[in-house]
Amino acid sequence: MSALVRLVDVSKRYADATALHSTNLSIARGKTTVLIGPSGCGKSTLLRLIVGLAEPDSGSIEFDAQTITPHSIQLLRRRIGYVIQEGGLFPHLSASANVLLMARHLGTSRAKMQKRLAELCELTRFSPALLSRYPVELSGGQRQRVSLMRALMLSPELLLLDEPLGALDPLVRASLQHDLKEIFERLRQTVLFVTHDLAEAIYFGDEIVLMNEGRVVQKGSVTDLRERPADPFVTEFIHAQREIALR
Amino acid sequence: MKMFPCSGGRPAKCQTARAACWGSQFLRAVLLLSPFVALASNDPVIIGSKKFTESYVLGEIAKRALHNAGISAEHRPGMGGTIILWQALRTGQIDLYPEYTGTIAQEILRSGGPMAPGEIRSALAKFGVGMTESLGFNNTYALVMRRSEAKRLGIRAISDLQKHPELRLGLTHEFLGREDGWSRLRERYAQPQRNVTGIDHALGYSALASGEIDVKDAYSTDARIEQNDLATLEDDLNFFPKYEAIFLFRLSLPQSAIAVLRRLEGTLDERRMMRLNAEAERTKNYTKAADLYFAERSAGNAASEESLVRKEAHWILRHLQLTGLSLLLAVILGVPLGIVASRGGPLGHGILAFAGIVQTIPSLALLALLVPLPFFGISARTAIAALFLYSLLPIVRNTASGLQDIPRSLRESAIALGLSPAARLCQIYLPMASRSVLSGIKTSAVINVGTATLAALIGAGGLGEPILSGLNLNDHATILQGAIPAALLALAVQGFFDLLDRVLIPRGLRL
């Protein structure tokens, strides 16, 4: 099966530093690809390039065999769901208004929207009774569930998650990890998941992409990384994380 | 009343698919603020007058005389100084006003020396302005002192001031500034005094009475010279020119109206004028003083006195019109400018800098700057334009900072969702900035209610009218007739916007 997203020689510089060196990467359809690495390694930049929040300095990004341009991205965004660490919910809109925002903008019929909303509540285990609440009235975990519903509302082909569980306490985090994994499998969703937590990467990742200092160091399964490290950094990273886990 | 433009334009519709644009909802709510401007039918004769009692009284006399002849006339009292009135007359903002021959020669025609009435008349005709013969009295400038003080120091004439360099002078700004004023007088009489301050004419009398100043300028027919027991210093070197009172009028006035003015010539001598001035200040009522003039000529005509309630209602309504319209314009322009400013760049910085600079211009100076411009002149338009400019900064700045304060993560979430730029602005950014935008508008509105009292200076009416005439009459009760409603109005406006907050700020932001 062909890749859904393909990055060809993509690089990105910010004023003072190179965020991403020339990079080639394919995101396979129907799988969860996890981007992992220390902070500042370029994993979030990569996500932002795909959704068009930043433009590459060189190279090109293809989505479903279509090159992303500032013009084409406007429509492509409807086929991409995007969830960030703090949820990115708009504080002046209720949970349901946040979820339905884009569908309303596109003029979807009320009946269709209500049906989809019910499906999403069931899928994300979000109580419909809480739909009329505003973001400040929801807990962190509930907010991330709403954010996920918003991202899934238009049934996107690609789901981008930028450390979606980073700000949650461990218990909430564990239950959401479990639910998320179930959702991805159920939807056969193509997911690009950014995290800096190796355990989380192993839990979700069909494929793990380890990044460091703006480059992809190795791409493969956990076993590949563990047994056939492409670079001393891979071993170092895995060991550092394991030591933290054992301590 | 002259018409001024009422912008009843509907706010532009946002292009968002279904959701009503928050901005347009908001504008609709602000529209409620602006009472509609009453439109007048056929143009009455507009009479102007300067900001002192005698000019008010003469203006009232002209109005009554025209009324009695069946000509509709309107009096805009206390519009300011010579230049403002002259400009207004030339440009047709007013049709006539009382003036003095010396002022015409020195200030208007800038002749540099005395002019014969014939010369003045032909010079004025070039501007399309005519002049009546003297109304019968010469109101020249004079210097006055407390009588007791003058006696103690042995001062009888202006040249006697030479011996007393310690005396403090409080002079009106007009006298300090004019050609035939203080600087020439000081030269002629070689006056040694260094302690010279500029002070409002009416306040100067209080300052004189309380001993804060020792000498001030006055008009020789001023009733307060007698009332305050002041001594007029003799102009022993014949410095002050003749100031015969006359009416200046536009030659385009109907003959019937000009004929009415001509009938006033030679009917007022100095004593009579001083008595009318005294009557005006005693009764705190210019109309009554004018009535006295007509009563003496043809006994009978009862005073037509408007009730205080009606006057008060008129002032308040006018005040609301001035503030409401200017605020509405400021919102319509200020919010979009704030949106542009929030994006930064040279344009954004330029907008904020412009609004900031406008704010630093003193309100009086801003009015004076606008009056000579073609479109403005002595009118409500000018007052509204000035108030509009003052209202801009808080609205522009608060809109810009409200938008800039939206966290980047939320901006990017809106972009990543795929919302169009217009939808992002209307549905996400503006509602999120609504608290800041509204508080900017509230600030503007409250400041506006206060500043609008200055509109009376250029004859635009409102609650400044009683404040100004009260100040001129040194009458606290009249001042309060304007000041109290203005303060209450400011509170009401504040309360209204607090309510508006609840309607317009989305509930999710108030939790």
Chai-1 contact restraints between the chains, C-beta under 6 A:
chainA,res_idxA,chainB,res_idxB,connection_type,confidence,min_distance_angstrom,max_distance_angstrom,comment,restraint_id
A,V51,B,A416,contact,1.0,0.0,6.0,A-B,restraint_1
A,L53,B,E412,contact,1.0,0.0,6.0,A-B,restraint_2
A,R77,B,G418,contact,1.0,0.0,6.0,A-B,restraint_3
A,R78,B,G418,contact,1.0,0.0,6.0,A-B,restraint_4
A,Y82,B,A416,contact,1.0,0.0,6.0,A-B,restraint_5
A,I84,B,S409,contact,1.0,0.0,6.0,A-B,restraint_6
A,E86,B,S409,contact,1.0,0.0,6.0,A-B,restraint_7
A,G88,B,S409,contact,1.0,0.0,6.0,A-B,restraint_8
A,G88,B,S413,contact,1.0,0.0,6.0,A-B,restraint_9
A,F90,B,I428,contact,1.0,0.0,6.0,A-B,restraint_10
A,P91,B,G508,contact,1.0,0.0,6.0,A-B,restraint_11
A,P91,B,L509,contact,1.0,0.0,6.0,A-B,restraint_12
A,H92,B,P431,contact,1.0,0.0,6.0,A-B,restraint_13
A,H92,B,M432,contact,1.0,0.0,6.0,A-B,restraint_14
A,H92,B,P506,contact,1.0,0.0,6.0,A-B,restraint_15
A,H92,B,G508,contact,1.0,0.0,6.0,A-B,restraint_16
A,H92,B,L509,contact,1.0,0.0,6.0,A-B,restraint_17
A,M102,B,L417,contact,1.0,0.0,6.0,A-B,restraint_18
A,M102,B,G418,contact,1.0,0.0,6.0,A-B,restraint_19
A,H105,B,A17,contact,1.0,0.0,6.0,A-B,restraint_20
A,H105,B,L419,contact,1.0,0.0,6.0,A-B,restraint_21
A,H105,B,A423,contact,1.0,0.0,6.0,A-B,restraint_22
A,G107,B,A17,contact,1.0,0.0,6.0,A-B,restraint_23
A,Y134,B,G508,contact,1.0,0.0,6.0,A-B,restraint_24
A,Y134,B,L511,contact,1.0,0.0,6.0,A-B,restraint_25
A,V136,B,L511,contact,1.0,0.0,6.0,A-B,restraint_26
